[in-house]
Amino acid sequence: MMSTNDLSAHLRWIRTQFPALQQSVNGQEIIYLDGPGGTQVPQRVIEAMADYLARSNANAHGGFPTSRRTDAVIAAARDAMADLLGSEADEIVFGTNMTTMTFALSRALGRELHPGDEILLTRLDHDANIAPWSALEEQGVVIRLVDIDPEDCTLDMADLRRQLNDRTRLIAVCYASNAVGTINDVTEIARLAHAVGALVFVDAVHFVPHGPIDVRALDCDFLACSPYKFFAPHVGVLYGKREHLRRLRPYKVRPATENSPERWETGTQNHEGLAGVTAAIEYLAELGRRMGPNAGDVRTGKRRPALLSAMEAIRGYERKLAELLIRGLLAIPGLTVYGITDPARFDRRTPTVALRLAGQAPQELARVLGDQGMFTWAGNYYAIRLTERLGVETAGGMLRLGLVHYNTAEEIERVVAALRASAHVG
Ligand SMILES: Cc1ncc(COP(=O)(O)O)c(C=O)c1O
């Protein structure tokens, strides 16, 4: 008998929430293994976006009802994101996507930096957490790159400690790698940074759909994420400690408000997208409430405890999926998995698995799987410093299978069987 906080007991309900999961390709049910590139959305997200456009479509801060409703949509999305990340609503900034928002933050932070100041980046990171900071080299900022252990694709913490010094002004690091799934010890990295007076920027784009986040416990200064990776539409989110958002000077147009966080939100926002963000977070909260009477305060409808219980359940379920997938993959002759493969250490990885099959180009494998309805990615997924370090960049990178909580054990069996068949052909 399954306990109620076992997510697999709710899988049927979960899967009926996502209309895209009912689609087929060439007569085969689609298996979405492209979650790290972008996830599918629940029906209520689609309805919230359509409803906004049908009933409330307007610019913000006007003196008429649709504009006031738009203000309410933005405020609701800020509250929802604050509940998801464990912050206050005025510490949430919306924008186009993580990459654009990180460039904006680097330009604002750059106003405070001087030649010789140092920034620590890592080889595990997506280029969206490298290029915006590297751009500051133009003004004399020194960029240092923390290495990884290529054996298991974990961050080399000894190297990080070695490169950290009293000239370090910022450490920019991913919470989890979008290529190989490694979860970094962000709390420890924040502690080390603060000990030398540096700030910490966390790229949580890959981590958010896979586990609970508490920005207060992490004590990070900034954290960025992308709702389209966690069942919502295409917008970006930046958390910043209130004091930083108030003190730093973003590049902005003069008539726009100086109030924080709005002063960071250049131009008109994607209001229908924000309506969708709230709906996606409501979906996760409902999942949490379904876990049982202790999972979130059902009486008051408080969302943060419900979200935490949903994300804990997702984490536990995905860990089992990762075990099944990696065990199946390692039994295929000629297949190499990059990243942590020891199940005892799976609390340090997400269910995002990068691999190569001897003698096979990842792009060709992705095409063959795609024709059978299995949607994967091949290449470097912009984590180019990592693919270079692993020596696979010039050989087509890696094939990536990215699971989220709507994936199933049956889907894993199908993709493992397809890869085994490819290994025999190759
Ligand atoms: C870890 C990570 N960081 C940053 C990004 C960039 O996010 P966005 O598309 O919102 O700019 C991605 C996108 O794949 C990612 O996986």
PDBQT file of the ligand as one rigid body, heavy atoms in Angstrom, charges set to zero:
ROOT
HETATM    1  C1  LIG A 501      21.050  26.140 -15.962  1.00  0.00    +0.000 C 
HETATM    2  C2  LIG A 501      20.514  27.143 -16.936  1.00  0.00    +0.000 A 
HETATM    3  N1  LIG A 501      20.811  28.429 -16.757  1.00  0.00    +0.000 NA
HETATM    4  C3  LIG A 501      20.344  29.374 -17.578  1.00  0.00    +0.000 A 
HETATM    5  C4  LIG A 501      19.559  29.065 -18.655  1.00  0.00    +0.000 A 
HETATM    6  C5  LIG A 501      19.060  30.170 -19.527  1.00  0.00    +0.000 C 
HETATM    7  O1  LIG A 501      17.727  30.423 -19.206  1.00  0.00    +0.000 OA
HETATM    8  P1  LIG A 501      16.804  31.360 -20.090  1.00  0.00    +0.000 P 
HETATM    9  O2  LIG A 501      16.400  30.557 -21.282  1.00  0.00    +0.000 OA
HETATM   10  O3  LIG A 501      15.649  31.695 -19.202  1.00  0.00    +0.000 OA
HETATM   11  O4  LIG A 501      17.594  32.553 -20.479  1.00  0.00    +0.000 OA
HETATM   12  C6  LIG A 501      19.222  27.735 -18.897  1.00  0.00    +0.000 A 
HETATM   13  C7  LIG A 501      18.410  27.367 -20.061  1.00  0.00    +0.000 C 
HETATM   14  O5  LIG A 501      18.469  26.259 -20.541  1.00  0.00    +0.000 OA
HETATM   15  C8  LIG A 501      19.697  26.748 -17.997  1.00  0.00    +0.000 A 
HETATM   16  O6  LIG A 501      19.388  25.456 -18.158  1.00  0.00    +0.000 OA
ENDROOT
TORSDOF 0
